[in-house]
Amino acid sequence: MRVLFVDHSKVFRSVWERMVLHAGHEPLIATDGISGLRLLEGRSVDFIAVSLSLPDIDGIRFCRQVRTMPHCRNVPIVLLTSAQDNRTRRQAFEAGITDICPKTGIEDLFHRASRMADHDDQTLSGRVLYVEDSRTVFKVMTRLMESMGLKVDHFVSAAEAYRHFDEKVHDLVISDILVEGEMSGVALVSQLREQHPDKARMPILAMSGLDDDIRRVELFRLGINDFIPKPVIQEEAAARIRNLVVQKQLFDKVQQQRIQLYEMAMTDPLTGLYNRNSLAEFASKITSAANRHDMDLSVIILDLDHFKEINDKHGHLVGDQALASVGAMLTASCREEDFAVRFGGEEMLLILPHCPLEDAESRAHQIRQRIEKLNPAGIQITSSLGVSSRPPGRPIVLEQLIRLADQAVYEAKASGRNQVVVHASLGRCTDPTPRAVSAA
């Protein structure tokens, strides 16, 4: 970024030059207005800061002359002054000043300069759904958006555009309000906003040649994010389009980060299974649904046999590889409605909605056999599994099923490991009788 700073104060020039260089930008420094204008002859800059009080011409006259230079018409210019009277402010903005800032806020001014210049130079990526029946306007706007790095899906018909809109693909909708056809631009805005009420996730920019304040207010009430009058000023259109696309994509990025953080908080990083946090959050919902609809609900707990010996003999990296292999196998074998949790160190829990006891027992045998064939890091591992199930017509809490399946695991280990033990009935949940099942 190339920055021109015009000020008669040696102190302020020195501070500004040091900040610009430190940020990796190129400073151009002038002590008066005439010197500043000479620096701009045949040279482009990205930002100009000029003091109101200069030894020769004041900052307002300097700005008027800068705006006559074709290559400087769109360069942001900030006037440095502590004057707050309306007359000075009006003259400044009429001369083409972008903003007014006090000299005491020079650090904030520098950051503002960086944002303005970087924002204008930023190449976008994204896709725009564009509705326009004027071939002339379409060519101008499409060329503008493509120069910004955007891809454009153009439709003459609002109805056809509505049929092709895809929230996952399009970052912005731009529509003329008075397009011809069975659906007007107003109707398109109304239907899109009804289907996609989140303005941050799906921005809409309306365009119209009608200079009607009432109609404009109605459009904002319908849910547009911004409005461009016709004939279009390309610099204004580019700024408004850029703002909406960047804001939408930043929102999507934040949402994705929130999802990732949530998954990190609810997922065990080693096995890829859910963790105890997830179990605490979803357990009541799972059992409430089973009790309310009297549906089958089963639980399997598996514990890897002699896991401490694996860690001691082969090292914790091999032990971790074994856990990761089992986690991947369970994930691959789960149905969409199943809930697989890393319950403890080498203990894993499967919650199986709509799964009767017999089916849960069959799945436990399949899991035991698959674990026996995994051979992670070239070592054989086995597991002991316990199964329990909700009896029809009897309300339960998930902790009951987990406790019974856990007791069945202990029974499996006591009976020689590498086998499945099933609790055939809850009884009163005080003294359940496990049924050992052969590993064969």
C-alpha positions in Angstrom: 0.0 0.0 0.0 1.3 3.5 -0.9 0.2 6.3 1.5 0.6 10.0 1.0 0.8 12.1 4.2 0.7 15.9 3.9 1.4 17.9 7.0 3.7 20.8 8.0 4.5 19.3 11.4 7.8 17.5 11.5 6.7 15.5 14.5 3.5 14.2 12.9 5.3 13.5 9.6 8.0 11.5 11.5 5.4 9.5 13.5 3.3 8.7 10.4 6.3 7.7 8.3 7.6 5.3 11.0 4.2 3.6 11.4 3.7 3.1 7.6 7.2 1.7 7.3 6.7 -0.6 10.3 3.6 -2.0 8.7 5.5 -2.8 5.5 3.9 -0.1 3.4 5.4 2.7 1.3 5.1 6.3 2.7 5.1 9.4 0.6 5.7 12.5 2.8 5.0 16.2 1.8 5.4 19.3 3.9 2.8 21.4 2.0 0.0 21.1 -0.5 1.9 22.0 -3.6 4.6 19.4 -2.8 1.8 16.8 -2.2 0.2 17.6 -5.6 3.6 17.2 -7.3 4.0 13.8 -5.7 0.7 12.7 -7.1 1.5 13.7 -10.7 1.7 10.5 -12.7 1.9 8.4 -9.5 -0.9 6.4 -7.9 -1.5 6.1 -4.2 -3.9 4.0 -2.1 -4.7 6.5 0.7 -4.2 10.2 1.4 -4.1 12.0 4.8 -3.9 15.8 4.6 -3.9 18.4 7.3 -6.4 21.2 7.1 -3.8 23.8 7.9 -0.9 23.9 5.5 1.7 26.6 4.7 0.4 27.3 1.2 -3.1 25.9 0.3 -5.4 24.4 2.9 -6.4 20.8 3.0 -9.8 21.4 1.4 -8.3 23.2 -1.7 -5.7 20.4 -1.9 -8.5 17.8 -2.0 -10.4 19.7 -4.8 -7.3 19.7 -7.0 -6.7 16.0 -6.2 -10.2 15.1 -7.3 -9.5 16.6 -10.7 -6.8 14.0 -11.3 -8.3 11.0 -13.1 -6.2 8.4 -11.2 -7.1 9.9 -7.8 -10.9 10.2 -8.1 -11.6 7.1 -6.0 -8.6 7.4 -3.6 -9.8 7.7 0.1 -8.8 11.1 1.5 -8.9 11.9 5.2 -8.7 15.5 6.4 -6.8 16.0 9.7 -8.3 18.7 11.8 -9.6 19.4 15.3 -12.2 21.9 13.8 -15.7 20.6 14.4 -17.8 23.5 13.0 -20.4 22.5 10.4 -19.2 25.0 7.8 -15.7 23.4 7.6 -17.2 19.9 7.6 -19.6 20.8 4.8 -16.9 22.4 2.7 -14.7 19.3 3.2 -17.3 16.8 2.1 -18.3 18.9 -0.9 -14.6 19.0 -1.9 -14.5 15.2 -1.9 -13.1 14.4 1.5 -13.8 10.8 2.5 -13.7 11.4 6.3 -12.5 13.8 8.9 -10.2 12.8 11.8 -8.4 14.6 14.6 -4.6 14.6 14.6 -4.6 13.2 18.1 -6.0 10.0 16.6 -3.2 9.3 14.3 -2.7 5.7 15.2 -6.4 5.0 14.6 -6.2 6.9 11.4 -3.3 4.7 10.2 -5.3 1.5 10.9 -8.3 3.1 9.1 -6.1 3.8 6.1 -4.9 0.2 6.0 -8.5 -1.1 6.2 -9.7 1.2 3.4 -6.8 0.4 1.0 -6.8 -3.3 1.7 -10.5 -3.5 1.4 -10.5 -1.9 -2.0 -7.7 -4.2 -3.3 -9.1 -7.4 -2.0 -10.0 -9.9 -4.6 -13.2 -11.7 -3.8 -14.3 -15.3 -4.5 -17.9 -16.3 -4.5 -21.0 -16.6 -6.6 -23.8 -14.1 -7.3 -27.4 -14.9 -8.4 -28.2 -11.8 -10.6 -31.7 -11.0 -12.0 -31.7 -8.3 -14.6 -33.7 -7.9 -17.9 -31.8 -4.9 -19.2 -29.0 -6.1 -21.4 -27.0 -2.9 -21.0 -27.2 -2.9 -17.2 -26.5 -6.7 -17.2 -23.3 -6.2 -19.2 -22.0 -3.4 -17.0 -22.8 -5.2 -13.7 -21.5 -8.5 -14.8 -18.2 -7.0 -16.0 -17.9 -5.2 -12.7 -18.6 -8.3 -10.5 -16.3 -10.5 -12.6 -13.5 -7.9 -12.2 -14.0 -8.3 -8.5 -13.4 -12.1 -8.7 -17.1 -13.1 -8.5 -18.9 -15.6 -10.7 -22.3 -14.5 -11.9 -25.4 -16.6 -12.6 -27.6 -14.3 -14.6 -31.3 -14.7 -15.2 -33.8 -12.5 -17.0 -36.7 -14.1 -15.2 -37.1 -13.8 -11.5 -39.1 -17.1 -11.4 -36.3 -18.9 -13.1 -33.7 -17.3 -10.8 -35.8 -18.5 -7.8 -35.8 -22.1 -9.1 -32.0 -22.0 -9.5 -31.2 -20.4 -6.2 -28.9 -22.5 -3.9 -28.1 -21.2 -0.5 -25.0 -23.4 -0.4 -23.7 -22.0 -3.7 -24.7 -18.4 -3.8 -23.1 -15.7 -1.6 -25.4 -12.9 -2.8 -28.7 -12.3 -4.6 -29.0 -9.1 -6.7 -32.3 -8.4 -8.3 -33.9 -5.5 -10.3 -37.3 -4.9 -8.8 -39.1 -4.2 -12.1 -38.2 -7.3 -14.1 -40.8 -8.5 -16.5 -42.4 -11.9 -16.3 -44.7 -13.9 -14.0 -42.7 -13.0 -10.8 -41.6 -9.5 -10.0 -38.4 -8.6 -8.2 -40.4 -7.7 -5.1 -42.1 -11.2 -5.1 -38.6 -12.8 -5.5 -37.4 -10.9 -2.5 -40.5 -11.8 -0.5 -40.3 -15.6 -1.3 -36.5 -15.8 -0.8 -36.7 -14.1 2.6 -39.7 -16.3 3.6 -37.6 -19.4 2.8 -34.3 -18.0 4.1 -35.0 -15.5 6.9 -31.4 -15.2 8.1 -30.2 -11.9 6.4 -26.5 -12.6 7.4 -26.5 -16.1 5.8 -28.3 -15.0 2.6 -27.9 -11.3 1.7 -30.1 -9.6 -0.9 -29.3 -6.5 -2.8 -32.2 -4.8 -4.6 -31.9 -2.4 -7.6 -34.4 0.0 -9.1 -34.7 3.0 -11.4 -37.7 4.3 -9.4 -36.8 7.1 -7.1 -39.5 6.2 -4.6 -38.7 6.4 -0.9 -41.9 4.5 0.1 -41.1 1.6 -2.2 -37.5 1.5 -0.8 -38.8 1.3 2.7 -41.1 -1.5 1.8 -38.2 -3.4 0.3 -36.2 -3.1 3.5 -39.3 -4.3 5.4 -39.5 -7.3 3.1 -35.9 -8.2 4.1 -33.4 -6.8 1.6 -29.9 -6.0 3.0 -29.1 -3.0 0.8 -30.3 -1.0 -2.2 -28.7 0.5 -5.3 -30.5 3.1 -7.4 -30.3 3.2 -11.2 -28.4 4.5 -13.1 -25.7 2.5 -11.3 -22.6 4.3 -10.0 -20.1 1.5 -10.4 -17.8 2.5 -7.5 -20.9 2.5 -5.2 -22.1 -0.8 -6.5 -18.7 -2.4 -6.0 -18.5 -1.2 -2.4 -22.0 -2.4 -1.5 -21.5 -5.8 -3.2 -18.1 -6.2 -1.6 -19.5 -5.4 1.9 -22.4 -7.9 1.6 -20.2 -10.7 0.2 -17.4 -10.2 2.7 -19.9 -10.0 5.6 -21.7 -13.2 4.5 -18.5 -15.2 4.0 -17.2 -14.0 7.4 -20.5 -15.1 9.0 -20.2 -18.5 7.3 -16.6 -18.8 8.6 -17.6 -18.0 12.1 -20.5 -20.5 11.9 -18.1 -23.1 10.7 -15.7 -22.4 13.4 -18.5 -22.7 16.0 -19.4 -26.1 14.6 -15.8 -27.2 14.7 -15.4 -26.0 18.3 -18.6 -27.7 19.2 -17.4 -31.0 17.6 -14.1 -30.6 19.4 -15.9 -30.2 22.7 -18.1 -33.2 22.1 -15.8 -35.6 20.3 -12.9 -37.7 21.5 -9.9 -36.7 19.3 -8.2 -40.1 19.4 -11.1 -42.4 18.5 -13.4 -40.0 16.7 -16.3 -41.1 18.9 -18.4 -38.9 21.1 -17.2 -38.2 24.6 -18.8 -38.0 28.0 -19.8 -34.4 27.4 -22.0 -35.6 24.5 -23.4 -38.4 26.6 -24.5 -36.0 29.3 -26.2 -33.7 26.8 -28.1 -36.3 24.7 -28.8 -39.1 27.2 -32.0 -37.7 28.6 -33.3 -37.0 25.0 -32.6 -40.6 23.9 -34.3 -42.2 26.9 -37.2 -39.8 26.9 -38.0 -40.6 23.3 -37.8 -44.4 24.0 -40.1 -44.1 27.0 -42.5 -41.8 25.3 -42.9 -44.0 22.2 -42.3 -47.3 23.9 -39.5 -48.1 21.5 -36.6 -50.5 21.7 -33.4 -49.2 23.2 -30.3 -51.3 23.8 -26.8 -50.6 25.1 -23.5 -52.3 24.4 -20.4 -51.7 26.5 -17.1 -53.1 25.2 -13.8 -53.1 27.1 -10.5 -54.0 25.5 -8.9 -57.0 27.2 -5.5 -56.7 28.9 -5.1 -53.1 27.6 -2.7 -52.1 30.4 -0.4 -54.9 29.3 -0.5 -53.6 25.7 0.6 -50.2 26.9 3.3 -51.6 29.1 4.7 -54.1 26.6 4.3 -52.2 23.3 4.1 -48.5 24.4 1.3 -46.0 24.6 1.6 -45.1 20.9 0.6 -48.7 20.0 -2.2 -48.5 22.6 -3.4 -45.3 21.0 -3.3 -47.0 17.6 -5.4 -49.8 19.0 -8.0 -47.4 20.4 -8.1 -45.4 17.2 -8.6 -48.6 15.1 -11.5 -49.7 17.3 -13.1 -46.2 17.2 -12.9 -46.2 13.4 -14.4 -49.7 13.2 -17.3 -48.7 15.5 -18.0 -45.5 13.5 -18.1 -47.5 10.2 -20.5 -50.1 11.7 -22.9 -47.6 13.3 -26.3 -46.8 11.8 -27.2 -43.1 11.5 -29.3 -43.1 14.7 -26.6 -45.0 16.8 -24.6 -43.1 19.4 -21.0 -44.4 20.0 -19.1 -42.9 22.9 -15.6 -43.4 24.4 -16.8 -44.1 27.9 -13.5 -44.5 29.6 -9.9 -45.2 28.9 -10.3 -48.4 26.9 -14.1 -48.7 27.4 -16.6 -47.8 24.7 -20.3 -47.5 24.8 -22.9 -47.9 22.0 -26.4 -46.6 22.5 -28.8 -48.3 20.0 -32.3 -46.8 19.5 -34.9 -49.0 17.7 -32.7 -52.0 18.4 -34.2 -55.0 20.4 -32.1 -57.1 22.7 -31.7 -59.9 20.1 -30.3 -57.6 17.5 -28.1 -55.9 20.0 -26.6 -59.2 21.0 -26.0 -60.1 17.3 -24.2 -56.8 16.8 -22.1 -57.3 19.9 -20.9 -60.6 18.5 -20.1 -58.9 15.2 -18.1 -56.2 16.9 -16.2 -58.7 19.0 -15.2 -60.7 15.9 -14.2 -57.5 14.0 -12.0 -56.4 16.9 -10.3 -59.8 17.0 -9.4 -59.3 13.3 -8.1 -55.7 13.5 -4.5 -56.4 14.5 -3.5 -52.8 14.9 0.3 -52.3 14.7 0.6 -56.1 14.2 -0.8 -57.1 17.6 -4.0 -59.0 18.2 -6.5 -57.4 20.6 -9.7 -58.8 22.0 -12.6 -57.4 23.9 -15.3 -58.2 26.5 -18.8 -56.9 25.8 -21.9 -56.5 27.9 -25.4 -56.0 26.5 -28.6 -54.7 28.1 -32.0 -53.5 26.7 -35.1 -51.6 27.7 -38.0 -54.0 28.4 -41.2 -53.1 26.5 -43.7 -51.0 28.4 -41.3 -50.1 31.2 -39.9 -46.6 31.6 -36.2 -46.5 32.4 -33.3 -44.1 32.6 -30.2 -44.6 30.5 -28.0 -45.0 33.6 -29.8 -48.2 34.4 -29.0 -49.8 31.1 -25.4 -48.6 31.3 -25.0 -50.0 34.8 -26.4 -53.4 33.8 -24.2 -53.6 30.6 -21.2 -52.6 32.7 -21.9 -55.5 35.1 -22.2 -57.8 32.2 -18.7 -56.7 31.0 -17.3 -57.6 34.4 -19.0 -61.0 34.1 -17.5 -61.5 30.7 -14.0 -60.7 32.0 -14.5 -63.0 35.0 -15.5 -65.8 32.6 -12.4 -65.6 30.5 -12.7 -62.4 28.4 -13.2 -62.2 24.6 -16.9 -62.9 24.9 -20.3 -61.3 25.1 -22.6 -61.3 28.1 -26.2 -60.3 27.9 -28.7 -59.2 30.5 -31.9 -60.7 29.3 -34.2 -58.7 31.7 -34.0 -55.6 33.9 -36.2 -57.2 36.6 -36.3 -54.6 39.3 -32.8 -53.4 38.3 -31.5 -54.4 41.7 -30.2 -57.9 41.1 -30.1 -58.6 37.4 -28.8 -62.0 36.3 -26.3 -61.9 33.4 -26.4 -64.6 30.7 -22.9 -65.5 29.4 -22.7 -66.2 25.7 -19.9 -68.2 24.2 -17.3 -66.4 22.1 -17.5 -69.1 19.5 
